[in-house]
Amino acid sequence: MLDIGDLWTPKFVVDPDDPVLTAGSCFARHIGPALLDYGMNWREVELPPPGLTGDERRARQYGQFSFRTGNIYTAAMLRQWLAWALDDVAAPDEVWNEDAAFFDPYRPSVEPAGHASAEAVLAARRVTLAAIRVAVAEAGCLIFTLGLTEAWRDRPTGTVFPVCPGTVRGTFDADRHEFRNFTVADVHADLSAAVALARAVNPRLTVLLTVSPVPLTATATGEHALVATTYSKSVLRAAAGQLAREHDHVDYFPSYEIITGFPFRGVFFEPNLRSVTPSGVDFVMRHFFAGLEGRSAGTRPVGPTGTSDGGDLLCDDAVLDYYNAG
């Protein structure tokens, strides 16, 4: 199985000097550092303040994605962030207050200890939106990893949360917060709008879509997590593939297939059958860089295995397993 190659032929060139942006689900956090190691121009637009330890940088989600938005699991959330940053759409000024600390409902895990005031939350969000504007305008390629179809929506504003209010932070209100499980048409529409927003400010931008191979730990559908995972990943794969077929500036990279495809027998999952091993990440990136170079990925040995990096701690949906069990 390690000899399988030629799984991806890129539609466009990603120049090593062009700024590359990454965003998406928790699996996407592996891509930026791998691009840097390979010598590509991965752009991190919000740098950590001096004096933070490595653990503190990771806890506050510096160095995970190009933007400090936290995990963006759904196409709807990507569209939402880009609309706020690029289309003069005003973000809601709602702030969550817990234990004398203040949190952003749209990235509740980014500052684990919270902010000192509501205004500090909104000011920090403005910094991120400004960074998105600058980065998208200058980028050559945006790599976005789709993770979920399930989301919670705010009825009054129509905005989408990364996790259900009342789990990681906030308070759940059944009259206000509604569950959505997006369809292929929904995801395709949101992705199309997000790409159009980005290319309106940067017509040369290319977009590379991937689907996270990380399965759901918990689901709000009432179904078994295995069934819910199959639905979500099928929808995301179909929508991403459809968009890539429709536009020359959109491509799809098969990270999902490389990890979950039956020829690979699940060997790239940790014993929990959820987290992808470091060797699995190396295997995915080996195929990615081989495609960029126009060679077969079956010509190199797989990279070092290493140990698990505890990635579930950075995946908001994994936290839901605690509430599901309770």
HUZI-V473536 format. One record per backbone hydrogen bond with DSSP energy under -1.0 kcal/mol. NH is the residue of the N-H (numbers start at 1). CO is the residue of the C=O. Records with the same first field share a line. If there is no record, write none. Layout:
NH->CO, CO
//
This chain:
4->1
18->15
20->41
21->141
23->143
25->145
28->25
29->26
30->27
31->28
34->30
35->31
36->32
37->33
38->34
39->36
40->35
42->40
43->20
45->66
52->49
57->53
58->54
59->55
60->56
61->58
62->57
66->22
69->67
72->24
78->74
79->75
80->76
81->77
82->78
83->79
84->80
85->81
86->82
87->83
89->83
96->103
98->101
101->98
102->115
103->96
107->104
110->107
114->111
115->102
121->117
122->118
123->119
124->120
125->121
126->122
127->123
128->124
129->125
130->126
131->127
132->128
133->129
134->130
135->131
136->132
137->133
138->134
139->135
140->19
141->19
142->206
143->21
144->208
145->23
146->210
147->73
148->73
151->180
153->178
154->159
155->176
158->154
161->152
166->169
167->164
176->173
177->173
178->153
180->151
182->149
187->183
188->184
189->185
190->186
191->187
192->188
193->189
194->190
195->191
196->192
197->193
198->194
199->195
200->196
205->202
206->140
207->249
208->142
209->251
210->144
212->146
228->224
229->225
230->226
231->227
232->228
233->229
234->230
235->231
236->232
237->233
238->234
239->235
240->236
241->237
242->238
243->239
244->240
245->241
246->242
247->243
250->247
251->207
253->209
255->253
258->254
259->255
260->256
261->257
264->261
265->262
267->264
269->266
270->275
273->270
277->268
281->277
282->278
283->279
284->280
285->281
286->282
287->283
288->284
289->285
290->286
291->287
292->288
293->289
295->290
299->296
313->310
314->311
315->312
318->315
321->318
322->319
324->320
325->321
326->322
//
